Amino acid sequence: MFKNQIKTAVAGIVILLIFVWGCTKIDSTKLGQGLIPTVDNIHTFDTTLYVIAKNYDNPSDCDSVNTTDLHALGIISNDPLFGTSTANLYLEVKPVIFPFTLPDHDTDSLFLDSAVLVLSYTGSYGDTNAIQKVKAYELTNQFNKDSAYYTCNVLGYANLKLLGEQTFAPKDLKDSVHAFRENSINQLRIPISKALIQDWINTASTTFQSDSLFVNKFKGFAIIPDQATGGQAFNYFSLTSADTRLSMYIRSSKGTVKDTSVVDLNFTVYSSEANSIVRSRGSSEITNHLSHPINGDSLLYIQTSPGSYAEVSIPGLSGLSNRVINRAELIVDQQYSATTFDDYFTPPQMLYLDTKDTSTTGKYIPVPCDFNSNELTTGFSYLGGQAVDVNDGAGHTVKRYTFNLSRYVQNLVTRNSFNAVFRLRAPYYIVNPTPFVDKCSQIIPMFSHLMNNIAVGRVKLNGSNNTPTRIRLRIIYSVL
């Protein structure tokens, strides 16, 4: 028995050494610092493999916008590539504590001068000169604090009871605001119905006694872009900023003394929110490129989630002979367009590449061997996917996205691994819900990582066409 244990241990050590040697061999393809040998076509060669890429539209893809992340509000009425997009914002504003006391306990002496819903503005995506209008209504369904709300969930609201509206050009939202006892910038200010707030004042003895009583009185705001006015931008707001609030300007009177106080209801830790984003393609360009031809689409249409993606396969990797892979990179170039739309509907800052998990159906996982947890803290400095400016060969500046697949390809040719299908997209978040060990024995932990702000970015890329800037896999290799 003791001998058998020794044999088992020795066998285990041998297997471990073989495994370590194999992983070391793969790790030796880690590039940079001048480690890539010169292509001399004697010992080191390069080749470019044909890539088949096909468009897939997924406008009803559901993301849950994190409370602390930026929320979108607005309308893009006419994007020739992707059609119409509408972003609704839903939120609760509340007293910081309950019971809550107004400036004067005698509600008969309190009168409302005005009220305004303030949203803290951070920036816009699209044409900031195009006029928009947003309208405020009351939600008809009460938020459930324990529920997750997704971008595909359009919440109900009392659309026949308008509480307020504001018309604006997004470029003006960054201007200075001079209000009562306030000098601020970067605000969207929506005047709110005095009748609504005066009713709160008149019933303050019950309305502000507890969170449940307040929510029963008012379920929250639905801020909806006006379709008739249109617009060409999504505007982004921070709900957790102190500048996001409902400000009530209340005048109190006792005898001959009159005073005006500002009472703020904020977006607190007890508040709920949701952000719906609806895509409508109409007859936009992407609709002409969704037939999934065998040889791939000539153009690729990638819209930041909720949006579209491409499936990518590289047939030439199957059966590729064993060799030392010095560099293998998937290169994807933007197609140049002279239209003004591309001046303000800019490409995503990050694209992401993952693969279909061959052990399950419909699940995607990070690229084996080339992805590790360090990527989440280094801005994907190894795997890639960041947009960079390049010349398209005709004197135009376009965006290029490059992905380092050197270890993946080395593993494939050395160990005859399965040639996977990739997915190219511009996600809001990338998520790995369950830890696992990849094919190079790297531990991939649980993670949830922000890649792009929700719905910011869209791009038309060269696909499986015959141009020099088509999507392609370039391999620099040395013979064994």
Secondary structure, DSSP 4 states (H G I P E B T S, - for coil): -HHHHHHHHHHHHHHHHHHHHHHHHHHTT---TT-SPP--SSSEEEEEEE-EEEEEE-TT------TTS-EEEEEEEEETTTEEEEEEEEE--B-SSSS---S-S-GGGEEEEEEEEEEEEEEEEE-TTS-EEEEEEEBSS---TTS---TT----B-TTS--EEEEE-GGGGGSEEEETTEEEESEEEEE--HHHHHHHHHTHHHHTS-HHHHHHH---EEEEE-TTT--EEEEEEETTSTT-EEEEEEEEEETTEEEEEEEEEE--TT--EEEEEEEE-TT-GGGGS-S--TT--SEEEEETTTTEEEEEE-GGGTTPPP-EEEEEEEEEEBPP--STHHHHSPPPSB-EEEEE-TTSSS-EEEPTTT--TTHHHHTSTTTB-B-EEEE-SSS-EEEEEEEE-HHHHHHHHHHT---PPEEEE--SEEEE-S-EE-TT--EE--EEEE-S-TT--EEEEE-SSSSTTSSEEEEEEE--
